[in-house]
Amino acid sequence: MGLMEKMSAVSDKIILESLEIRKKQLRGRVAHLLIYFHDQIYRNIEFELPLSRKEIGEYIGMTTENVIRSLSEFRKDKIVSINGKIIEIRDLETLRSISHFG
């Protein structure tokens, strides 16, 4: 029974996360994913993206080009620094704001 409860909790978390992402516009979706990696996975402002731009697009329901454009805008606005697959979050509060209002 305990295993079923844990599986149900994980399923609920996945569904809620997916719904949360789908409610946002493009920049908000990309920001949400970067915040997720920062808060839940790496717990660091600098990390290597574990997904390709294409995989990110598939996960958030956008095209690869839109993901690349959003990341480029974040870089241009000095919100993040990008070196290949290495992302450094330079302005965490702005990124959180974009994710929240996105």
C-alpha contacts under 8 A as a table, 3 or more apart, distances in Angstrom:
res1	aa1	res2	aa2	distance
1	M	4	M	5.14
1	M	5	E	6.32
2	G	5	E	5.09
2	G	6	K	6.30
3	L	6	K	5.14
3	L	7	M	6.17
4	M	7	M	5.08
4	M	8	S	6.04
5	E	8	S	5.07
5	E	9	A	6.15
6	K	9	A	5.06
6	K	10	V	6.23
7	M	10	V	5.15
7	M	11	S	6.14
8	S	11	S	5.04
8	S	12	D	6.07
9	A	12	D	5.07
9	A	13	K	6.19
10	V	13	K	5.07
10	V	14	I	6.27
11	S	14	I	5.16
11	S	15	I	6.22
12	D	15	I	5.18
12	D	16	L	6.06
13	K	16	L	5.20
13	K	17	E	6.00
14	I	17	E	5.16
14	I	18	S	6.15
15	I	18	S	5.14
15	I	19	L	6.22
16	L	19	L	5.08
16	L	20	E	6.07
17	E	20	E	5.06
17	E	21	I	6.28
18	S	21	I	5.24
18	S	22	R	6.26
18	S	60	I	7.99
19	L	22	R	5.12
19	L	23	K	6.42
20	E	23	K	5.47
20	E	24	K	7.18
21	I	24	K	5.66
21	I	29	R	5.59
21	I	32	H	7.17
21	I	60	I	6.51
22	R	25	Q	7.83
22	R	29	R	7.56
22	R	60	I	7.10
22	R	61	G	7.57
24	K	27	R	7.94
24	K	28	G	5.42
24	K	29	R	5.67
24	K	99	S	7.85
24	K	101	F	7.75
24	K	102	G	5.04
25	Q	28	G	5.31
25	Q	29	R	6.14
25	Q	102	G	5.32
26	L	29	R	5.16
26	L	30	V	6.44
26	L	62	M	7.34
26	L	66	N	7.40
26	L	67	V	7.81
26	L	70	S	7.44
26	L	102	G	7.36
27	R	30	V	5.28
27	R	31	A	6.05
27	R	70	S	5.81
27	R	98	I	6.93
27	R	99	S	7.44
27	R	102	G	6.22
28	G	31	A	5.02
28	G	32	H	5.87
28	G	98	I	5.35
28	G	99	S	4.29
28	G	100	H	7.03
28	G	101	F	6.93
28	G	102	G	3.66
29	R	32	H	5.02
29	R	33	L	6.32
29	R	60	I	6.35
29	R	99	S	6.65
29	R	102	G	6.95
30	V	33	L	5.21
30	V	34	L	6.34
30	V	60	I	7.56
30	V	67	V	6.88
30	V	70	S	7.07
30	V	71	L	7.64
30	V	99	S	7.72
31	A	34	L	5.12
31	A	35	I	6.08
31	A	95	L	5.82
31	A	96	R	7.09
31	A	98	I	6.35
31	A	99	S	4.95
32	H	35	I	5.12
32	H	36	Y	6.07
32	H	96	R	7.53
32	H	99	S	4.82
32	H	100	H	7.78
33	L	36	Y	4.93
33	L	37	F	6.30
34	L	37	F	5.16
34	L	38	H	6.19
35	I	38	H	4.93
35	I	39	D	5.92
35	I	95	L	7.40
35	I	96	R	6.89
35	I	99	S	7.80
36	Y	39	D	5.23
36	Y	40	Q	5.47
36	Y	41	I	7.06
37	F	40	Q	5.60
37	F	41	I	4.91
37	F	42	Y	5.95
37	F	43	R	7.47
38	H	41	I	6.20
38	H	42	Y	5.43
38	H	43	R	4.98
38	H	44	N	5.65
38	H	45	I	6.20
38	H	46	E	7.99
38	H	47	F	7.81
39	D	42	Y	6.79
39	D	43	R	5.11
39	D	44	N	7.63
40	Q	43	R	6.34
42	Y	47	F	6.65
44	N	47	F	6.69
45	I	87	I	7.91
45	I	88	E	5.49
45	I	89	I	5.08
45	I	90	R	7.51
46	E	86	I	6.98
46	E	87	I	5.55
46	E	88	E	4.13
46	E	89	I	6.32
47	F	86	I	5.63
47	F	87	I	5.50
47	F	88	E	6.56
48	E	85	K	5.35
48	E	86	I	4.34
48	E	87	I	6.09
49	L	52	S	7.33
49	L	85	K	5.30
49	L	86	I	6.24
49	L	87	I	6.88
50	P	85	K	7.96
51	L	54	K	7.86
51	L	55	E	5.67
51	L	56	I	6.15
52	S	55	E	5.10
52	S	56	I	6.23
53	R	56	I	5.07
53	R	57	G	6.21
53	R	64	T	5.76
53	R	67	V	6.44
53	R	68	I	6.77
54	K	57	G	5.05
54	K	58	E	6.27
54	K	63	T	7.29
54	K	64	T	4.81
54	K	67	V	8.00
55	E	58	E	5.02
55	E	59	Y	6.10
55	E	64	T	7.97
56	I	59	Y	5.08
56	I	60	I	6.21
56	I	64	T	7.55
56	I	67	V	7.25
57	G	60	I	5.35
57	G	61	G	5.70
57	G	62	M	4.63
57	G	63	T	5.13
57	G	64	T	5.11
57	G	66	N	7.65
57	G	67	V	6.01
58	E	61	G	5.10
58	E	62	M	6.21
58	E	63	T	7.10
58	E	64	T	7.85
59	Y	62	M	7.83
62	M	66	N	6.43
62	M	67	V	7.04
63	T	66	N	5.27
63	T	67	V	6.53
64	T	67	V	5.15
64	T	68	I	6.25
65	E	68	I	5.09
65	E	69	R	6.06
66	N	69	R	5.00
66	N	70	S	6.10
67	V	70	S	5.17
67	V	71	L	6.18
68	I	71	L	5.20
68	I	72	S	6.08
69	R	72	S	5.04
69	R	73	E	6.16
70	S	73	E	5.03
70	S	74	F	6.20
71	L	74	F	5.02
71	L	75	R	6.16
71	L	80	V	7.99
72	S	75	R	4.98
72	S	76	K	6.04
73	E	76	K	4.95
73	E	77	D	6.01
74	F	77	D	5.12
74	F	78	K	6.16
74	F	79	I	5.08
74	F	80	V	5.70
75	R	78	K	4.95
75	R	79	I	5.85
75	R	80	V	5.00
75	R	81	S	5.55
75	R	82	I	6.81
76	K	79	I	7.65
77	D	80	V	7.85
78	K	81	S	6.84
78	K	90	R	6.73
78	K	91	D	7.35
79	I	89	I	6.29
79	I	90	R	5.18
79	I	91	D	4.78
79	I	92	L	7.34
79	I	94	T	7.00
79	I	95	L	6.71
80	V	87	I	6.68
80	V	88	E	5.48
80	V	89	I	4.46
80	V	90	R	5.02
80	V	91	D	6.83
81	S	87	I	5.80
81	S	88	E	4.99
81	S	89	I	6.47
81	S	90	R	6.80
82	I	85	K	7.06
82	I	86	I	5.82
82	I	87	I	4.83
82	I	88	E	6.49
83	N	86	I	5.13
83	N	87	I	6.61
84	G	87	I	7.97
89	I	92	L	6.02
91	D	94	T	5.57
91	D	95	L	6.35
92	L	95	L	5.06
92	L	96	R	6.07
93	E	96	R	5.00
93	E	97	S	6.13
94	T	97	S	4.95
94	T	98	I	6.19
95	L	98	I	5.12
95	L	99	S	6.14
96	R	99	S	4.98
96	R	100	H	5.99
97	S	100	H	5.03
97	S	101	F	6.01
97	S	102	G	7.74
98	I	101	F	5.38
98	I	102	G	5.08
99	S	102	G	5.02
